[in-house]
Amino acid sequence: MKISDRVPRRHLLASLPVLFAALTLPASAQAKYPERPVRIVVPFAAGGVADSTSRIVADKLSEKLGQRFYVENQPGAGGIIAARQALGSAADGYTLILLTNGTAVSVSLFEKLPFDPVKDFTPISSLGFFDFAFVTSASSGFKTLGDFIAAAKAKPGELNVGTINVGSTQNLSAELFKTAANIDFTLVPFRGNHEAEVALLQGNVSLVIDSYSVLQGNIEAGKLRALASSGATRSESTPKLPTAQEAGVAGYDVVSWNALFARAGTPPEIIKTLNSALQEVLSDPDIRKKMLALGIEAKASTPEAIEDRLKSDIDKWRAVIDKARIPKQ
């Protein structure tokens, strides 16, 4: 007996679109995601804030989605090494990458970046946001950021401000501070956070701009004094610390972020699964507490919102780099 004898022709025709769709869907879309461990490539060395944040989130995603999420550190070259690792993997949701405000900086800092973060990656969600702090020595005469601004105006170019390396977000934040406050000072870049902190303690620089958590130990010990934070509103991690805008620096707003992205072409249903999981993970009180201890305000976003933030920060830091005439790398 032929199939057509047992099944009405109209039923066969009706079933063809469904059968064709099932055959043409990628395997990742047909299966329940995730079915195996998921790698998160982090463009920083182990032990830093970005690494710690990623591990906190990875552990919670493992619990929620039933498969292991693990961090692979690929530091160096402005995130290029990590990007190449991620782009060398299939667009199946099993390799994710942490992109940050630093990624937006790299677009303009490098003469030719071998990847386009907007075109080559698909946004999933932000993980968290954090301000920088303007910090001076406890023995200095600066009690407020306004005091420092007044001194800088009285002695243009004579005060030293320390940050980590040229082109870092901290360094560019200082360049932006010059313009926004209409002052001049000598910007001194250091190889690392510790060197900048030591220079501040020894009085070799008058001010350091860095993550509050990096300087927190000596601030709490009374050796350093935090004057202001860099965001437009007071940070959840330092609610008593006034903003630069409160000190009279109109329009000054620097908030760094980190976020998860996947390779472009990753199926939308996988992005949706991950975003939904991150919305729950980052609203968990225990996770928020752990991240706040690192100076990070845990916050999930829509894919569209973090993509818009990436694009706007690319434009923002391009303007700062051009004005400061920072050489391309």
NUMIDO-114569 format. One line per 8 residues: number of its first residue (from 1); their letters; for each residue x, y, z of C-alpha. Coordinates in Angstrom, 3 decimals. Each point is the difference from the previous one (the first is absolute). Layout:
BEGIN
NUM	a	X,Y,Z | ...
REM end
This chain:
BEGIN
1	mkisdrvp	0.000,0.000,0.000 | 1.284,3.454,-0.917 | 0.300,2.778,2.603 | -2.528,1.981,-1.995 | -2.475,-2.835,0.420 | 0.280,0.156,3.816 | 0.373,3.761,0.555 | -2.159,2.590,-1.752
9	rrhllasl	2.028,2.118,-2.412 | -1.113,3.238,1.661 | 1.474,-1.186,3.334 | 3.329,-0.760,-1.643 | 0.152,3.415,-1.611 | -0.904,1.722,3.259 | 2.773,-1.760,1.868 | 2.775,0.856,-2.461
17	pvlfaalt	0.804,3.549,1.333 | 0.320,-1.295,3.561 | 2.221,-2.896,-1.116 | 2.181,2.311,-2.099 | 0.419,2.473,2.884 | 1.063,-2.752,2.374 | 2.578,-1.290,-2.477 | 1.495,3.443,-0.661
25	lpasaqak	0.184,1.319,3.588 | 3.547,0.047,1.433 | 0.727,-2.722,2.548 | 0.372,2.609,2.759 | -3.548,1.188,-0.653 | -1.508,-3.479,-0.061 | 1.626,-1.067,3.277 | -0.614,1.440,3.433
33	yperpvri	2.766,2.493,0.741 | 2.418,-0.514,1.638 | 0.806,-3.683,-0.394 | 3.708,0.271,0.831 | 2.380,2.376,1.819 | 0.124,3.644,-1.060 | 3.263,1.957,-0.173 | 0.185,3.696,0.934
41	vvpfaagg	3.114,1.632,-1.458 | 1.201,2.864,2.217 | 2.575,2.464,-1.413 | 1.666,0.522,3.395 | 2.282,-1.957,2.296 | -1.404,-2.043,2.856 | -0.632,1.786,3.285 | -1.187,3.374,-1.255
49	vadstsri	-3.442,1.524,0.377 | -1.170,-1.053,-3.483 | 1.234,-3.543,0.566 | -1.617,-0.247,3.437 | -3.290,1.376,-1.321 | -0.003,-2.516,-2.851 | 0.629,-2.904,2.361 | -2.779,1.043,2.371
57	vadklsek	-2.452,0.161,-2.910 | 1.322,-3.206,-1.612 | -0.534,-1.992,3.195 | -3.582,1.202,0.296 | -0.753,-0.659,-3.682 | 1.297,-3.542,0.508 | -2.515,-0.514,2.795 | -2.854,1.524,-1.952
65	lgqrfyve	0.500,-1.576,-3.421 | 1.316,-3.388,1.107 | 3.300,0.070,-1.902 | 3.412,1.235,1.004 | 0.861,3.588,-0.960 | 3.727,0.612,0.389 | 2.410,2.918,-0.434 | 3.012,-0.110,-2.306
73	nqpgaggi	2.416,2.913,0.453 | 1.542,1.388,-3.194 | 1.596,3.329,1.035 | 1.983,2.442,-2.111 | 0.053,2.043,-3.191 | -3.042,2.099,0.842 | -2.336,-2.993,-0.090 | 1.187,-1.165,-3.431
81	iaarqalg	1.205,-3.396,1.229 | -3.317,-0.720,1.710 | -1.994,1.187,-3.017 | 1.926,-2.295,-2.314 | -0.699,-2.934,2.295 | -3.707,0.736,0.001 | -0.196,0.660,-3.739 | 1.871,-3.227,-0.692
89	saadgytl	-2.847,-1.966,1.588 | -3.367,-0.977,-1.428 | -2.945,2.367,0.344 | -1.857,-2.503,2.139 | -0.079,1.645,3.437 | 2.671,-2.249,1.491 | 2.684,2.702,-0.084 | -0.907,3.398,1.438
97	illtngta	2.207,3.038,0.536 | 0.154,2.745,2.587 | 0.113,3.409,-1.654 | 0.498,3.164,2.022 | 0.258,3.755,-0.213 | 3.618,-0.715,-0.916 | -1.208,-1.651,-3.191 | -1.597,3.293,-1.025
105	vsvslfek	3.306,1.761,0.717 | 1.985,-2.514,-2.075 | -1.983,0.811,-3.143 | 1.627,3.449,-0.138 | 3.230,-0.758,1.857 | 1.257,-2.543,-2.523 | 0.982,0.987,-3.515 | -1.767,-3.041,-1.367
113	lpfdpvkd	-1.967,-2.211,2.324 | -0.288,-3.484,-1.576 | -3.623,-0.339,1.046 | -3.110,2.158,0.145 | -1.727,-0.420,3.379 | -3.303,1.276,-1.394 | -0.103,-2.149,-3.140 | 1.884,-3.091,1.159
121	ftpisslg	-1.782,-0.566,3.318 | -3.624,-0.294,1.089 | -0.904,1.640,3.340 | -1.564,-2.080,2.757 | -0.128,2.159,3.138 | 2.000,2.302,2.220 | 1.332,-1.553,3.210 | 0.833,3.086,2.013
129	ffdfafvt	1.086,3.623,0.148 | 2.595,1.823,2.102 | 1.326,3.520,0.520 | 3.528,1.212,0.545 | 1.062,1.992,3.047 | 2.046,3.202,0.254 | 2.363,-0.695,2.903 | 2.677,2.079,1.724
137	sassgfkt	2.371,-0.544,2.901 | -1.500,0.488,3.460 | 2.865,2.430,0.718 | -0.844,2.240,-2.969 | -1.873,3.260,0.374 | -2.758,-1.126,-2.363 | -3.177,-0.727,1.927 | -2.275,0.050,-3.048
145	lgdfiaaa	0.395,-0.363,-3.751 | -0.852,3.681,-0.184 | 3.165,0.731,1.995 | 2.094,-1.873,-2.549 | -1.685,1.795,-2.912 | 0.667,3.394,1.614 | 3.672,-0.884,0.541 | 0.356,-1.223,-3.585
153	kakpgeln	-1.453,3.262,-1.300 | 2.368,1.999,2.202 | 3.046,-1.987,-1.193 | -0.697,-1.275,-3.536 | 2.012,-3.096,-0.882 | 1.798,-0.209,3.351 | -2.078,-2.670,1.733 | 0.573,-3.660,-0.850
161	vgtinvgs	-2.834,-2.492,-0.485 | 0.743,-3.711,-0.135 | -1.819,-2.743,-1.887 | 0.928,-3.339,-1.465 | 1.336,-0.244,-3.555 | -0.774,2.427,-2.825 | -3.210,-0.942,-1.776 | -1.551,-1.750,2.996
169	tqnlsael	-3.476,1.142,0.987 | 1.479,1.539,3.161 | 2.511,1.942,-2.098 | -2.667,1.217,-2.406 | -2.227,0.905,2.954 | 2.760,2.360,1.152 | 0.254,1.499,-3.486 | -3.757,0.534,-0.008
177	fktaanid	0.241,1.549,3.481 | 2.424,2.607,-1.351 | -2.449,1.070,-2.664 | -3.173,-0.168,2.101 | 1.511,1.948,2.929 | 1.920,2.376,-2.298 | 3.269,-0.582,1.825 | 3.508,-1.142,-0.844
185	ftlvpfrg	2.210,-2.444,1.869 | 2.816,-2.410,-0.797 | -1.273,-3.499,-0.636 | 2.373,-2.701,1.246 | -0.673,-3.537,-1.273 | 1.161,-3.012,2.026 | 0.401,-3.624,-1.036 | -2.473,-1.218,2.605
193	nheaeval	-2.414,0.967,2.766 | 2.487,-0.700,2.782 | 2.661,2.336,-1.420 | -2.538,2.830,-0.280 | -1.172,-0.585,3.568 | 3.565,0.028,1.358 | 0.710,3.257,-1.846 | -3.084,1.518,1.616
201	lqgnvslv	1.013,-1.171,3.477 | 3.515,1.395,-0.513 | -1.310,3.351,-1.206 | 1.372,-0.315,-3.528 | -3.454,0.576,-1.460 | -2.814,2.093,1.438 | -2.911,-2.093,-1.227 | -0.683,-3.472,-1.356
209	idsysvlq	-3.030,-1.077,-2.016 | -0.713,-3.712,0.337 | -2.578,-2.530,1.138 | -1.036,0.593,3.605 | 0.509,-3.682,0.809 | 3.671,0.213,-1.055 | 0.684,2.801,2.498 | -2.524,-1.039,2.634
217	gnieagkl	2.514,-1.525,2.440 | 1.987,3.198,0.474 | -3.145,2.137,-0.073 | -1.478,-1.990,2.890 | 3.393,0.076,1.787 | -0.117,3.796,-0.111 | 3.064,0.357,-2.253 | -1.960,1.139,-3.053
225	ralassga	-3.033,2.233,-0.394 | -2.685,-0.542,-2.645 | -1.274,3.328,-1.339 | -2.594,-0.941,-2.613 | -1.340,-2.698,-2.291 | -0.154,0.215,-3.773 | -3.609,-0.907,-0.802 | -2.895,2.375,-0.575
233	trsestpk	-1.696,-1.305,3.158 | 1.433,-1.354,3.233 | 1.115,-3.591,-0.187 | -1.831,-2.693,1.931 | 3.398,-1.205,1.222 | 1.038,3.439,1.342 | -3.254,1.835,0.757 | 1.680,2.588,2.269
241	lptaqeag	2.517,1.023,-2.643 | -1.128,3.055,-2.026 | 0.254,-0.037,-3.773 | 2.284,2.173,-2.107 | -3.131,1.747,-1.223 | -0.889,0.872,3.600 | 3.472,1.542,0.252 | -0.867,2.282,-2.896
249	vagydvvs	1.317,-1.976,-2.987 | -3.060,0.343,-2.213 | -0.763,-2.927,-2.280 | 2.813,-2.205,1.303 | -1.181,-3.601,-0.139 | 2.279,-3.040,-0.182 | -1.394,-3.412,0.848 | 1.760,-3.158,-1.084
257	wnalfara	-1.893,-3.193,-0.765 | 0.466,-3.625,-0.886 | -2.360,-2.147,-2.042 | -0.375,-3.378,-1.652 | -0.028,-0.306,-3.770 | -0.102,-2.951,-2.379 | 1.361,-0.398,-3.486 | -2.183,1.625,-2.659
265	gtppeiik	-2.367,-2.534,-1.513 | -0.779,-1.739,3.286 | -3.657,-1.152,-0.145 | -2.405,2.543,1.543 | -1.602,-2.616,2.239 | 3.383,-0.613,1.667 | 0.496,3.735,0.582 | -3.510,0.102,1.474
273	tlnsalqe	0.743,-2.951,2.314 | 3.194,1.593,1.267 | -1.538,3.438,0.434 | -2.920,-1.420,1.956 | 2.377,-1.927,2.268 | 2.168,3.070,0.587 | -3.018,2.128,0.879 | -0.712,-2.421,2.857
281	vlsdpdir	3.627,-0.571,0.999 | 0.846,3.700,0.265 | -3.091,0.769,2.061 | 0.958,-2.666,2.547 | 0.776,1.782,3.331 | 2.996,-2.240,0.694 | 1.538,0.703,-3.409 | -0.652,3.729,0.363
289	kkmlalgi	1.729,-0.050,3.396 | 3.047,-1.869,-1.334 | 0.383,2.352,-2.949 | -0.552,3.097,2.126 | 2.926,-1.128,2.149 | 2.099,0.334,-3.174 | -1.402,3.469,-0.626 | -2.299,-1.244,-2.777
297	eakastpe	-3.703,0.765,-0.218 | -1.523,-3.172,-1.426 | -2.444,0.845,-2.761 | -1.368,-1.951,-2.948 | -1.156,1.743,-3.153 | -1.736,-0.785,-3.240 | 2.330,-0.934,-2.884 | -1.021,3.212,-1.738
305	aiedrlks	0.880,2.199,3.000 | 3.551,-1.303,0.411 | 0.593,0.213,-3.749 | -1.092,3.657,0.089 | 2.359,0.595,2.933 | 2.896,-1.552,-1.904 | -0.671,2.197,-3.031 | -0.360,3.208,2.021
313	didkwrav	3.199,-0.696,1.953 | 1.919,-0.609,-3.221 | -0.998,3.502,-1.103 | 0.681,1.515,3.429 | 3.524,-1.353,0.409 | 0.926,0.635,-3.632 | -0.591,3.711,0.647 | 2.126,-0.074,3.187
321	idkaripk	2.855,-1.886,-1.705 | -0.008,2.406,-2.934 | -0.041,3.099,2.237 | 2.827,-1.348,2.182 | 1.959,-0.951,-3.147 | 0.772,-3.427,1.398 | 2.088,-1.915,-2.575 | -1.641,-3.020,-1.586
329	q	1.405,-3.367,1.009
REM end
